[in-house]
Amino acid sequence: MVKKVLRYVRGTTGLMLTYRKSESLEIEGYSNSDFAGDAGDRKSTSGYIFTLAKGAISWKSSKQSVTTSSTMYAEFVACYEASGQVTWLKKLVPGLKVVDSIERPLKLYCDNEPVVFYAHNKTSGAAFGRSGTNVFPRYAHGPSSSLTP
């Protein structure tokens, strides 16, 4: 394993992250997933990246800890994992002394194509990796107006 790391470092010495001067110091995030990318355990992989001044400041790619039943749910898990990073970034960035605070909400772009497709084609489960099965998530509204699966 150490040899792999050293080979990687040696092969990437000419690469670097770059940041451009920007009037707007807004953080933007992007998340995505692949549904059941691991053929062995059918788990999906989530990934996200956050940028500031057009340069990457935080990123992650990892196998999801749960096995999802559809592309739609895999994308939801990826977006949820990225949203946890938003909380951390809102605390970190002011400490860098680049900006005093983050007043506006951070932008997080999540892949919602499966949800849009599902909304328009409620009878097609094949798009979500469950051919022949309809996927109808159900939510019950609790007394506090929160959604519970």
SEBAZA-502548 format. One record per atom (N, C-alpha, C, O): residue in one letter; atom name; x, y, z. Coordinates in Angstrom, 3 decimals. Each point is the difference from the previous one (the first is absolute). Example, Ala and Ser with C-alpha at 12.3 -4.5 7.8 and 13.67 -1.06 7.14 Angstrom:
<dozas>
DOZA res atom        u        v        w
DOZA   a    N   13.190   -5.690    7.800
DOZA   a   CA   -0.890    1.190    0.000
DOZA   a    C    0.900    1.200    0.000
DOZA   a    O    1.036   -0.019    0.665
DOZA   s    N   -1.386    1.069   -1.385
DOZA   s   CA    0.820    1.190    0.060
DOZA   s    C   -0.770    1.090    0.730
DOZA   s    O    0.509    1.108    0.169
</dozas>
This chain:
<dozas>
DOZA res atom        u        v        w
DOZA   m    N    0.822   -1.199    0.000
DOZA   m   CA   -0.822    1.199    0.000
DOZA   m    C    0.866    1.262    0.000
DOZA   m    O   -0.302    0.966   -0.702
DOZA   v    N    1.363   -0.979    1.481
DOZA   v   CA    0.887    1.163    0.077
DOZA   v    C    0.629    0.276   -1.360
DOZA   v    O    0.155    1.154   -0.398
DOZA   k    N    0.205   -2.221   -0.310
DOZA   k   CA    0.593    0.181   -1.329
DOZA   k    C   -0.989    0.671   -0.946
DOZA   k    O    0.389    0.845   -0.807
DOZA   k    N   -1.678   -1.218    0.904
DOZA   k   CA   -1.020    0.625   -0.847
DOZA   k    C   -0.101    1.492    0.282
DOZA   k    O   -0.077    0.809   -0.924
DOZA   v    N    0.078   -0.449    2.195
DOZA   v   CA   -0.102    1.412    0.389
DOZA   v    C    1.201    0.772   -0.517
DOZA   v    O   -0.152    1.083   -0.567
DOZA   l    N    1.345   -1.631    0.758
DOZA   l   CA    1.208    0.683   -0.473
DOZA   l    C    0.013    0.130   -1.516
DOZA   l    O    0.426    1.028   -0.527
DOZA   r    N   -0.889   -2.061   -0.184
DOZA   r   CA   -0.084    0.061   -1.461
DOZA   r    C   -0.981    1.101   -0.425
DOZA   r    O    0.258    0.742   -0.948
DOZA   y    N   -1.384   -0.650    1.662
DOZA   y   CA   -0.991    1.037   -0.304
DOZA   y    C    0.601    1.393    0.226
DOZA   y    O   -0.125    0.878   -0.854
DOZA   v    N    0.769   -0.681    1.993
DOZA   v   CA    0.594    1.312    0.311
DOZA   v    C    1.056    0.360   -1.038
DOZA   v    O    0.046    1.143   -0.455
DOZA   r    N    0.799   -2.090    0.073
DOZA   r   CA    1.039    0.260   -0.993
DOZA   r    C   -0.610    0.367   -1.352
DOZA   r    O    0.533    0.853   -0.709
DOZA   g    N   -1.639   -1.489    0.352
DOZA   g   CA   -0.626    0.254   -1.293
DOZA   g    C   -0.853    1.254   -0.062
DOZA   g    O   -0.416    0.406   -1.085
DOZA   t    N    0.146    0.217    2.228
DOZA   t   CA   -0.871    1.177    0.015
DOZA   t    C    0.693    1.249    0.538
DOZA   t    O   -0.676    0.959    0.372
DOZA   t    N    2.000   -0.948   -0.322
DOZA   t   CA    0.704    1.154    0.563
DOZA   t    C   -0.229    1.278   -0.807
DOZA   t    O    0.086    1.096    0.553
DOZA   g    N   -0.372   -1.219   -1.834
DOZA   g   CA   -0.241    1.177   -0.831
DOZA   g    C   -1.431    0.513    0.068
DOZA   g    O   -0.308    1.044   -0.576
DOZA   l    N   -0.571   -1.760    1.269
DOZA   l   CA   -1.401    0.416    0.098
DOZA   l    C   -0.226    0.813    1.258
DOZA   l    O    0.669   -0.207    1.013
DOZA   m    N   -1.608    1.129   -1.080
DOZA   m   CA   -0.302    0.819    1.178
DOZA   m    C   -1.402    0.568   -0.099
DOZA   m    O   -0.567    0.102   -1.088
DOZA   l    N    0.020    0.263    2.221
DOZA   l   CA   -1.277    0.696    0.028
DOZA   l    C    0.259    1.468   -0.267
DOZA   l    O    0.963    0.565    0.520
DOZA   t    N   -1.811    0.061   -1.324
DOZA   t   CA    0.159    1.426   -0.270
DOZA   t    C   -1.272    0.731    0.399
DOZA   t    O   -1.106   -0.532   -0.094
DOZA   y    N    1.292    1.750    0.536
DOZA   y   CA   -1.108    0.853    0.399
DOZA   y    C    0.133    1.320   -0.727
DOZA   y    O    1.096    0.541   -0.147
DOZA   r    N   -2.229   -0.031   -0.304
DOZA   r   CA    0.012    1.254   -0.746
DOZA   r    C   -0.548    1.114    0.874
DOZA   r    O   -0.814   -0.227    0.894
DOZA   k    N    1.281    1.437   -1.176
DOZA   k   CA   -0.538    1.155    0.688
DOZA   k    C   -1.469    0.128   -0.388
DOZA   k    O   -0.359   -0.109   -1.172
DOZA   s    N   -0.470    0.337    2.161
DOZA   s   CA   -1.427    0.039   -0.255
DOZA   s    C   -0.656    1.069    0.868
DOZA   s    O    0.326    0.146    1.178
DOZA   e    N   -1.244    0.587   -1.768
DOZA   e   CA   -0.764    0.989    0.759
DOZA   e    C   -0.991   -0.685    0.937
DOZA   e    O   -0.314    0.514    1.074
DOZA   s    N   -0.167   -1.668   -1.491
DOZA   s   CA   -1.000   -0.729    0.762
DOZA   s    C    0.626   -1.240    0.613
DOZA   s    O    0.398   -0.920   -0.715
DOZA   l    N   -0.310    0.895    2.024
DOZA   l   CA    0.552   -1.163    0.679
DOZA   l    C   -1.142   -0.890    0.480
DOZA   l    O   -0.292   -0.081    1.193
DOZA   e    N   -0.336   -0.574   -2.141
DOZA   e   CA   -1.090   -0.911    0.324
DOZA   e    C    0.483   -1.438   -0.105
DOZA   e    O    0.767   -0.357   -0.894
DOZA   i    N   -1.234   -0.451    1.823
DOZA   i   CA    0.311   -1.419   -0.043
DOZA   i    C   -1.105   -0.702   -0.768
DOZA   i    O   -1.184    0.222    0.255
DOZA   e    N    1.578   -1.073   -1.200
DOZA   e   CA   -0.958   -0.808   -0.746
DOZA   e    C    0.370   -1.463    0.179
DOZA   e    O    1.178   -0.360    0.008
DOZA   g    N   -2.197   -0.477    0.134
DOZA   g   CA    0.226   -1.426    0.158
DOZA   g    C   -0.764   -0.792   -1.039
DOZA   g    O   -1.053    0.429   -0.473
DOZA   y    N    1.585   -1.581    0.123
DOZA   y   CA   -0.619   -0.893   -0.974
DOZA   y    C    0.075   -1.423    0.548
DOZA   y    O    1.036   -0.423    0.514
DOZA   s    N   -2.141   -0.307   -0.628
DOZA   s   CA    0.026   -1.396    0.450
DOZA   s    C   -0.552   -0.899   -1.096
DOZA   s    O   -0.769    0.435   -0.857
DOZA   n    N    1.179   -1.697    0.903
DOZA   n   CA   -0.470   -0.977   -0.974
DOZA   n    C    0.228   -1.386    0.574
DOZA   n    O    0.705   -0.161    0.996
DOZA   s    N   -1.307   -0.842   -1.629
DOZA   s   CA    0.226   -1.382    0.415
DOZA   s    C   -0.125   -0.919   -1.203
DOZA   s    O   -0.516    0.385   -1.049
DOZA   d    N    0.997   -1.600    1.221
DOZA   d   CA   -0.266   -1.043   -0.994
DOZA   d    C   -0.784   -1.085    0.733
DOZA   d    O    0.376   -0.423    1.093
DOZA   f    N   -1.454   -0.014   -1.701
DOZA   f   CA   -0.868   -0.981    0.650
DOZA   f    C    0.572   -1.404   -0.124
DOZA   f    O    0.282   -0.469   -1.102
DOZA   a    N   -0.112   -0.196    2.234
DOZA   a   CA    0.455   -1.393    0.065
DOZA   a    C    1.264   -0.231   -0.825
DOZA   a    O    0.102   -0.980   -0.737
DOZA   g    N    0.849    1.887    0.868
DOZA   g   CA    1.234   -0.098   -0.772
DOZA   g    C    0.864   -1.188    0.382
DOZA   g    O    0.780   -0.481   -0.821
DOZA   d    N   -0.901    0.002    2.045
DOZA   d   CA    0.744   -1.172    0.436
DOZA   d    C   -0.854   -1.235   -0.254
DOZA   d    O   -1.010   -0.208    0.672
DOZA   a    N    1.411   -0.605   -1.635
DOZA   a   CA   -0.794   -1.181   -0.369
DOZA   a    C   -0.064   -1.021    1.132
DOZA   a    O   -0.941   -0.792    0.062
DOZA   g    N    1.916    0.799    0.824
DOZA   g   CA    0.038   -0.971    1.084
DOZA   g    C   -1.067    0.226    1.049
DOZA   g    O   -0.737   -0.923    0.350
DOZA   d    N    0.648    2.136    0.153
DOZA   d   CA   -0.970    0.275    1.072
DOZA   d    C   -1.103    0.966   -0.419
DOZA   d    O   -0.844    0.375    0.813
DOZA   r    N    0.851    0.029   -2.094
DOZA   r   CA   -1.036    0.876   -0.568
DOZA   r    C   -0.040    1.379    0.668
DOZA   r    O   -1.027    0.676   -0.065
DOZA   k    N    2.101   -0.252    0.692
DOZA   k   CA    0.026    1.324    0.625
DOZA   k    C    0.412    1.053   -1.015
DOZA   k    O    0.759   -0.267   -0.932
DOZA   s    N   -1.276    1.458    1.137
DOZA   s   CA    0.282    1.125   -0.884
DOZA   s    C    1.187    0.790    0.525
DOZA   s    O    0.397   -0.156    1.154
DOZA   t    N    0.163    0.995   -1.996
DOZA   t   CA    1.085    0.892    0.390
DOZA   t    C   -0.518    1.425   -0.046
DOZA   t    O   -0.626    0.411   -0.978
DOZA   s    N    0.889    0.347    2.045
DOZA   s   CA   -0.374    1.409    0.065
DOZA   s    C    1.244    0.849   -0.181
DOZA   s    O    1.113   -0.413    0.326
DOZA   g    N   -1.327    1.603   -0.850
DOZA   g   CA    1.108    0.922   -0.112
DOZA   g    C   -0.487    1.427    0.067
DOZA   g    O   -1.122    0.308   -0.403
DOZA   y    N    1.984    0.573    0.920
DOZA   y   CA   -0.317    1.423   -0.010
DOZA   y    C    1.279    0.805   -0.114
DOZA   y    O    1.091   -0.472    0.318
DOZA   i    N   -1.258    1.705   -0.780
DOZA   i   CA    1.107    0.954   -0.054
DOZA   i    C   -0.569    1.379    0.299
DOZA   i    O   -1.091    0.345   -0.452
DOZA   f    N    1.842    0.440    1.219
DOZA   f   CA   -0.366    1.372    0.301
DOZA   f    C    1.113    0.908   -0.501
DOZA   f    O    1.183   -0.299    0.163
DOZA   t    N   -1.576    1.413   -0.778
DOZA   t   CA    0.973    0.931   -0.549
DOZA   t    C   -0.178    1.390    0.618
DOZA   t    O   -1.097    0.384    0.406
DOZA   l    N    2.188    0.344   -0.347
DOZA   l   CA    0.018    1.396    0.430
DOZA   l    C    0.944    0.716   -0.948
DOZA   l    O    1.139   -0.431   -0.180
DOZA   a    N   -1.589    1.511   -0.426
DOZA   a   CA    0.799    0.739   -0.983
DOZA   a    C    0.447   -0.922   -1.136
DOZA   a    O    1.134    0.082   -0.472
DOZA   k    N   -2.033   -0.951    0.048
DOZA   k   CA    0.214   -0.931   -1.121
DOZA   k    C    1.036   -1.083    0.281
DOZA   k    O    0.391   -0.721   -0.919
DOZA   g    N    0.061    0.588    2.158
DOZA   g   CA    0.962   -1.043    0.355
DOZA   g    C   -0.588   -0.943    1.033
DOZA   g    O   -0.784    0.417    0.852
DOZA   a    N    1.156   -1.676   -0.922
DOZA   a   CA   -0.519   -1.003    0.923
DOZA   a    C    0.517    0.248    1.413
DOZA   a    O    1.191    0.242    0.197
DOZA   i    N   -2.086   -0.302    0.781
DOZA   i   CA    0.415    0.146    1.396
DOZA   i    C   -0.362   -1.231    0.832
DOZA   i    O    0.545   -0.195    1.087
DOZA   s    N   -1.453   -0.630   -1.587
DOZA   s   CA   -0.386   -1.204    0.727
DOZA   s    C   -0.618   -0.983   -0.981
DOZA   s    O   -0.803    0.388   -0.849
DOZA   w    N    1.175   -1.667    0.962
DOZA   w   CA   -0.573   -0.999   -0.885
DOZA   w    C    0.083   -1.371    0.661
DOZA   w    O    0.816   -0.233    0.891
DOZA   k    N   -1.674   -0.658   -1.348
DOZA   k   CA   -0.015   -1.355    0.541
DOZA   k    C   -0.704   -0.925   -0.982
DOZA   k    O   -0.950    0.394   -0.677
DOZA   s    N    1.429   -1.618    0.612
DOZA   s   CA   -0.654   -1.048   -0.768
DOZA   s    C    0.120   -1.270    0.830
DOZA   s    O    1.103   -0.407    0.366
DOZA   s    N   -2.245   -0.223   -0.068
DOZA   s   CA    0.039   -1.207    0.818
DOZA   s    C   -1.225   -0.865   -0.254
DOZA   s    O   -1.025    0.465   -0.498
DOZA   k    N    1.159   -1.725    0.853
DOZA   k   CA   -1.116   -0.926   -0.122
DOZA   k    C   -1.030    0.354    1.068
DOZA   k    O    0.355    0.280    1.145
DOZA   q    N   -1.628   -0.293   -1.526
DOZA   q   CA   -1.060    0.290    0.957
DOZA   q    C   -0.078   -1.117    1.033
DOZA   q    O    0.239   -1.165   -0.318
DOZA   s    N   -0.572    1.521    1.554
DOZA   s   CA   -0.066   -0.995    1.079
DOZA   s    C   -1.281   -0.817   -0.047
DOZA   s    O   -0.101   -1.032    0.662
DOZA   v    N   -0.877    1.483   -1.439
DOZA   v   CA   -1.270   -0.723   -0.125
DOZA   v    C   -0.153   -0.489   -1.435
DOZA   v    O    0.588    0.559   -0.926
DOZA   t    N   -1.380   -1.604    0.756
DOZA   t   CA   -0.330   -0.491   -1.340
DOZA   t    C   -1.344    0.594   -0.382
DOZA   t    O   -1.013   -0.284    0.640
DOZA   t    N    1.000    1.101   -1.672
DOZA   t   CA   -1.239    0.652   -0.415
DOZA   t    C   -0.730   -0.849   -1.028
DOZA   t    O    0.599   -0.819   -0.698
DOZA   s    N   -1.903    1.033    0.621
DOZA   s   CA   -0.823   -0.809   -0.901
DOZA   s    C   -0.225    0.660   -1.354
DOZA   s    O   -0.630   -0.596   -0.874
DOZA   s    N    1.132    1.818    0.681
DOZA   s   CA   -0.219    0.675   -1.274
DOZA   s    C    1.025    1.108   -0.199
DOZA   s    O    0.666    0.432    0.941
DOZA   t    N   -0.558    0.016   -2.181
DOZA   t   CA    0.869    1.136   -0.320
DOZA   t    C   -0.446    1.237    0.767
DOZA   t    O    0.827    0.768    0.491
DOZA   m    N   -2.134   -0.584   -0.392
DOZA   m   CA   -0.544    1.161    0.699
DOZA   m    C    0.483    0.036    1.451
DOZA   m    O    0.410    1.052    0.490
DOZA   y    N   -0.455   -2.187    0.192
DOZA   y   CA    0.440   -0.035    1.393
DOZA   y    C    1.510    0.170    0.115
DOZA   y    O    0.481    0.624    0.946
DOZA   a    N    0.271   -1.173   -1.896
DOZA   a   CA    1.455    0.156    0.016
DOZA   a    C    0.372    1.474   -0.141
DOZA   a    O    0.920    0.474    0.666
DOZA   e    N   -1.635    0.254   -1.533
DOZA   e   CA    0.253    1.438   -0.156
DOZA   e    C   -0.376    0.759    1.266
DOZA   e    O    0.680    0.951    0.383
DOZA   f    N   -1.762   -1.371    0.266
DOZA   f   CA   -0.404    0.645    1.253
DOZA   f    C    1.086   -0.184    1.064
DOZA   f    O    0.336    0.951    0.707
DOZA   v    N    0.212   -2.153   -0.588
DOZA   v   CA    1.060   -0.257    0.981
DOZA   v    C    1.219    0.867   -0.308
DOZA   v    O    0.607    0.560    0.913
DOZA   a    N   -0.243   -0.445   -2.197
DOZA   a   CA    1.148    0.822   -0.386
DOZA   a    C   -0.217    1.458    0.371
DOZA   a    O    0.908    0.658    0.508
DOZA   c    N   -2.112   -0.153   -0.762
DOZA   c   CA   -0.312    1.391    0.323
DOZA   c    C    0.008    0.211    1.522
DOZA   c    O    0.483    1.021    0.491
DOZA   y    N   -1.018   -1.988    0.236
DOZA   y   CA   -0.015    0.082    1.467
DOZA   y    C    1.426    0.035    0.561
DOZA   y    O    0.295    0.794    0.893
DOZA   e    N    0.584   -1.648   -1.414
DOZA   e   CA    1.389   -0.009    0.464
DOZA   e    C    0.686    1.326   -0.295
DOZA   e    O    0.763    0.501    0.826
DOZA   a    N   -1.030    0.071   -1.999
DOZA   a   CA    0.595    1.293   -0.354
DOZA   a    C   -0.535    1.111    0.894
DOZA   a    O    0.732    0.927    0.347
DOZA   s    N   -1.998   -1.017    0.026
DOZA   s   CA   -0.572    1.054    0.850
DOZA   s    C    0.656    0.029    1.381
DOZA   s    O    0.057    1.055    0.632
DOZA   g    N    0.436   -2.193   -0.160
DOZA   g   CA    0.741   -0.013    1.261
DOZA   g    C    1.288    0.793   -0.104
DOZA   g    O    0.432    0.620    0.971
DOZA   q    N    0.178   -0.638   -2.139
DOZA   q   CA    1.232    0.752   -0.222
DOZA   q    C   -0.271    1.502   -0.002
DOZA   q    O    0.874    0.787    0.364
DOZA   v    N   -2.068   -0.385   -0.768
DOZA   v   CA   -0.374    1.416   -0.008
DOZA   v    C    0.123    0.578    1.405
DOZA   v    O    0.545    1.089    0.180
DOZA   t    N   -1.050   -1.813    0.812
DOZA   t   CA    0.066    0.460    1.393
DOZA   t    C    1.449    0.207    0.425
DOZA   t    O    0.330    1.008    0.625
DOZA   w    N    0.524   -1.951   -0.961
DOZA   w   CA    1.408    0.097    0.362
DOZA   w    C    0.661    1.186   -0.691
DOZA   w    O    0.765    0.734    0.626
DOZA   l    N   -1.056   -0.536   -1.924
DOZA   l   CA    0.603    1.101   -0.751
DOZA   l    C   -0.441    1.356    0.532
DOZA   l    O    0.789    0.944    0.021
DOZA   k    N   -2.046   -0.839    0.411
DOZA   k   CA   -0.491    1.276    0.540
DOZA   k    C    0.751    0.383    1.273
DOZA   k    O    0.089    1.182    0.332
DOZA   k    N    0.446   -2.161    0.377
DOZA   k   CA    0.801    0.280    1.197
DOZA   k    C    1.466    0.235   -0.350
DOZA   k    O    0.674    0.800    0.649
DOZA   l    N   -0.177   -1.498   -1.677
DOZA   l   CA    1.408    0.077   -0.361
DOZA   l    C    0.380    1.297   -0.701
DOZA   l    O    0.989    0.635    0.365
DOZA   v    N   -1.747   -0.246   -1.347
DOZA   v   CA    0.393    1.108   -0.877
DOZA   v    C    0.253    1.314    0.751
DOZA   v    O    1.000    0.659   -0.285
DOZA   p    N   -1.858   -0.245    1.235
DOZA   p   CA    0.326    1.232    0.726
DOZA   p    C    1.332   -0.086    0.750
DOZA   p    O    0.671    1.016    0.182
DOZA   g    N   -0.289   -2.201    0.248
DOZA   g   CA    1.278   -0.179    0.685
DOZA   g    C    1.205    0.176   -0.907
DOZA   g    O    1.111    0.202    0.491
DOZA   l    N   -1.301   -0.274   -1.801
DOZA   l   CA    1.088    0.202   -0.951
DOZA   l    C    0.340    1.472   -0.177
DOZA   l    O    1.026    0.337   -0.591
DOZA   k    N   -1.878    0.534    1.096
DOZA   k   CA    0.180    1.461   -0.066
DOZA   k    C   -0.050    0.528   -1.438
DOZA   k    O    0.552    1.059   -0.298
DOZA   v    N   -1.226   -1.816   -0.598
DOZA   v   CA   -0.210    0.473   -1.363
DOZA   v    C   -1.265    0.844   -0.035
DOZA   v    O   -0.050    1.039   -0.659
DOZA   v    N   -0.958   -1.492    1.367
DOZA   v   CA   -1.245    0.743    0.172
DOZA   v    C   -0.353   -0.024    1.491
DOZA   v    O    0.384   -0.920    0.723
DOZA   d    N   -1.118    1.939   -0.277
DOZA   d   CA   -0.363    0.064    1.414
DOZA   d    C   -1.014   -1.068    0.378
DOZA   d    O    0.118   -0.643    1.044
DOZA   s    N   -1.109    0.461   -1.899
DOZA   s   CA   -1.024   -1.006    0.270
DOZA   s    C   -0.684   -0.377   -1.313
DOZA   s    O    0.200    0.646   -1.029
DOZA   i    N   -0.995   -1.682    1.086
DOZA   i   CA   -0.772   -0.408   -1.167
DOZA   i    C   -1.449    0.351    0.293
DOZA   i    O   -0.677   -0.680    0.773
DOZA   e    N    0.214    1.750   -1.400
DOZA   e   CA   -1.355    0.484    0.247
DOZA   e    C   -1.032   -0.748   -0.836
DOZA   e    O   -1.058   -0.387    0.497
DOZA   r    N    1.379    0.191   -1.764
DOZA   r   CA   -0.956   -0.637   -0.905
DOZA   r    C    0.123   -1.515    0.091
DOZA   r    O    1.050   -0.524    0.372
DOZA   p    N   -2.128   -0.174   -0.713
DOZA   p   CA    0.087   -1.471   -0.021
DOZA   p    C    1.005   -0.464   -1.045
DOZA   p    O    0.147    0.622   -1.052
DOZA   l    N    0.540   -1.715    1.346
DOZA   l   CA    0.915   -0.582   -0.975
DOZA   l    C   -0.820   -0.693   -1.074
DOZA   l    O   -1.056   -0.569    0.280
DOZA   k    N    1.548    0.621   -1.507
DOZA   k   CA   -0.693   -0.669   -1.100
DOZA   k    C    0.496   -1.440   -0.088
DOZA   k    O    1.202   -0.261   -0.049
DOZA   l    N   -2.152   -0.658    0.032
DOZA   l   CA    0.323   -1.414   -0.134
DOZA   l    C   -0.845   -0.557   -1.137
DOZA   l    O   -1.228   -0.045    0.088
DOZA   y    N    1.898   -0.381   -1.156
DOZA   y   CA   -0.684   -0.540   -1.158
DOZA   y    C    0.033   -1.531    0.072
DOZA   y    O    1.067   -0.613   -0.034
DOZA   c    N   -2.235    0.020    0.133
DOZA   c   CA   -0.119   -1.457    0.080
DOZA   c    C   -0.639   -0.519   -1.284
DOZA   c    O   -0.857    0.660   -0.587
DOZA   d    N    1.275   -1.831    0.163
DOZA   d   CA   -0.577   -0.612   -1.194
DOZA   d    C   -1.412   -0.457    0.325
DOZA   d    O   -0.192   -0.938    0.774
DOZA   n    N   -0.797    1.600   -1.366
DOZA   n   CA   -1.389   -0.356    0.292
DOZA   n    C   -0.725   -0.555   -1.221
DOZA   n    O   -1.228   -0.080    0.001
DOZA   e    N    1.958   -0.304   -1.037
DOZA   e   CA   -0.647   -0.564   -1.191
DOZA   e    C   -0.888   -1.203    0.315
DOZA   e    O   -1.108   -0.087   -0.529
DOZA   p    N    1.562   -0.846    1.378
DOZA   p   CA   -0.878   -1.138    0.305
DOZA   p    C   -1.317    0.419    0.650
DOZA   p    O   -1.041   -0.602   -0.262
DOZA   v    N    1.083    1.626    1.102
DOZA   v   CA   -1.221    0.468    0.667
DOZA   v    C   -0.948    0.628   -1.012
DOZA   v    O   -1.206   -0.243    0.042
DOZA   v    N    1.745    1.046   -0.947
DOZA   v   CA   -0.832    0.637   -1.026
DOZA   v    C   -0.599   -1.076   -0.902
DOZA   v    O   -1.187    0.050   -0.324
DOZA   f    N    1.999   -1.016   -0.079
DOZA   f   CA   -0.504   -1.088   -0.837
DOZA   f    C   -1.108   -0.754    0.730
DOZA   f    O   -1.041   -0.303   -0.583
DOZA   y    N    1.265    0.006    1.845
DOZA   y   CA   -0.983   -0.727    0.806
DOZA   y    C   -1.308    0.786    0.102
DOZA   y    O   -1.084   -0.577   -0.091
DOZA   a    N    1.187    1.878    0.276
DOZA   a   CA   -1.195    0.832    0.131
DOZA   a    C   -0.840   -0.021   -1.275
DOZA   a    O   -1.228    0.072    0.062
DOZA   h    N    1.881   -0.168   -1.209
DOZA   h   CA   -0.711    0.002   -1.269
DOZA   h    C   -0.409   -1.392   -0.478
DOZA   h    O   -0.883   -0.124   -0.848
DOZA   n    N    1.508   -0.918    1.378
DOZA   n   CA   -0.258   -1.376   -0.447
DOZA   n    C   -0.153   -0.922    1.196
DOZA   n    O    0.830   -0.885    0.204
DOZA   k    N   -1.842    1.068    0.566
DOZA   k   CA   -0.145   -0.741    1.250
DOZA   k    C   -0.142   -1.507   -0.167
DOZA   k    O    0.123   -0.735    0.979
DOZA   t    N   -0.374    0.265   -2.177
DOZA   t   CA   -0.198   -1.433   -0.170
DOZA   t    C    1.266   -0.715   -0.452
DOZA   t    O   -0.010   -1.225   -0.128
DOZA   s    N    1.086    1.938   -0.113
DOZA   s   CA    1.218   -0.631   -0.488
DOZA   s    C    1.032   -0.138    1.100
DOZA   s    O    0.657    0.975    0.364
DOZA   g    N   -0.509   -2.166    0.162
DOZA   g   CA    1.016   -0.257    1.011
DOZA   g    C    1.336   -0.366   -0.614
DOZA   g    O    1.010   -0.002    0.703
DOZA   a    N   -0.970   -0.307   -1.992
DOZA   a   CA    1.230   -0.445   -0.642
DOZA   a    C    1.085    1.066    0.036
DOZA   a    O    1.186   -0.324    0.055
DOZA   a    N   -1.576    1.582   -0.083
DOZA   a   CA    0.989    1.080    0.007
DOZA   a    C    0.750    0.059    1.314
DOZA   a    O    1.057    0.626    0.083
DOZA   f    N   -1.582   -1.262    0.932
DOZA   f   CA    0.630    0.054    1.314
DOZA   f    C    0.666   -1.306    0.369
DOZA   f    O    0.316   -0.226    1.168
DOZA   g    N   -0.099   -0.636   -2.143
DOZA   g   CA    0.716   -1.227    0.261
DOZA   g    C   -0.872   -1.101    0.586
DOZA   g    O    0.529   -0.992    0.503
DOZA   r    N   -1.839    1.136   -0.554
DOZA   r   CA   -0.902   -1.009    0.550
DOZA   r    C   -1.032   -0.339   -1.067
DOZA   r    O   -1.179    0.319    0.149
DOZA   s    N    1.610   -0.947   -1.196
DOZA   s   CA   -0.905   -0.259   -1.121
DOZA   s    C   -1.210   -0.806    0.449
DOZA   s    O    0.117   -0.985    0.729
DOZA   g    N   -1.276    1.430   -1.182
DOZA   g   CA   -1.239   -0.676    0.321
DOZA   g    C   -0.582    0.359    1.350
DOZA   g    O   -1.033   -0.542    0.393
DOZA   t    N    1.675    1.443    0.320
DOZA   t   CA   -0.479    0.371    1.328
DOZA   t    C   -0.225    1.496    0.046
DOZA   t    O    0.878    0.767   -0.397
DOZA   n    N   -2.012   -0.345    0.863
DOZA   n   CA   -0.263    1.419    0.190
DOZA   n    C    0.558    0.431    1.345
DOZA   n    O   -0.113   -0.721    0.992
DOZA   v    N    0.714    1.898   -0.965
DOZA   v   CA    0.570    0.521    1.230
DOZA   v    C   -0.842    1.187    0.429
DOZA   v    O   -0.012    1.029   -0.675
DOZA   f    N   -0.685   -1.159    1.781
DOZA   f   CA   -0.831    1.079    0.511
DOZA   f    C    0.399    0.307    1.431
DOZA   f    O   -0.508   -0.629    0.929
DOZA   p    N    1.416    1.594   -0.730
DOZA   p   CA    0.363    0.324    1.377
DOZA   p    C   -1.197    0.591    0.728
DOZA   p    O   -0.757    0.787   -0.569
DOZA   r    N    0.591   -1.170    1.826
DOZA   r   CA   -1.127    0.504    0.783
DOZA   r    C    0.533    0.753    1.199
DOZA   r    O    0.965   -0.427    0.634
DOZA   y    N   -1.583    1.530   -0.328
DOZA   y   CA    0.380    0.805    1.144
DOZA   y    C   -1.238    0.303    0.815
DOZA   y    O   -1.082    0.231   -0.539
DOZA   a    N    1.259   -0.237    1.826
DOZA   a   CA   -1.104    0.353    0.895
DOZA   a    C    0.362    1.290    0.698
DOZA   a    O    1.113    0.143    0.506
DOZA   h    N   -2.035    0.794   -0.474
DOZA   h   CA    0.254    1.269    0.668
DOZA   h    C   -0.236   -0.171    1.490
DOZA   h    O   -1.103   -0.335    0.431
DOZA   g    N    2.141    0.567    0.346
DOZA   g   CA   -0.107   -0.112    1.459
DOZA   g    C   -0.551    1.275    0.596
DOZA   g    O   -0.243    0.968   -0.721
DOZA   p    N    0.043   -0.952    2.020
DOZA   p   CA   -0.590    1.170    0.661
DOZA   p    C    0.859    1.261   -0.116
DOZA   p    O   -0.513    1.117    0.074
DOZA   s    N    1.829   -1.303   -0.256
DOZA   s   CA    0.881    1.165   -0.084
DOZA   s    C    0.222    0.430   -1.446
DOZA   s    O    0.913    0.781   -0.268
DOZA   s    N   -1.708   -1.261   -0.655
DOZA   s   CA    0.100    0.307   -1.424
DOZA   s    C    1.280   -0.506   -0.642
DOZA   s    O    0.363    0.428   -1.095
DOZA   s    N    0.325   -1.344    1.778
DOZA   s   CA    1.188   -0.580   -0.617
DOZA   s    C   -0.408   -1.242   -0.769
DOZA   s    O   -1.021   -0.623    0.289
DOZA   l    N    1.837    0.275   -1.272
DOZA   l   CA   -0.292   -1.172   -0.803
DOZA   l    C    0.733   -1.203    0.560
DOZA   l    O    1.195    0.079    0.284
DOZA   t    N   -1.884   -1.172   -0.126
DOZA   t   CA    0.627   -1.228    0.445
DOZA   t    C   -0.315   -1.102   -0.988
DOZA   t    O   -1.149   -0.150   -0.415
DOZA   p    N    2.161   -0.631    0.029
DOZA   p   CA   -0.243   -1.065   -0.977
DOZA   p    C   -0.895   -1.087    0.562
DOZA   p    O   -0.304   -0.970   -0.694
</dozas>
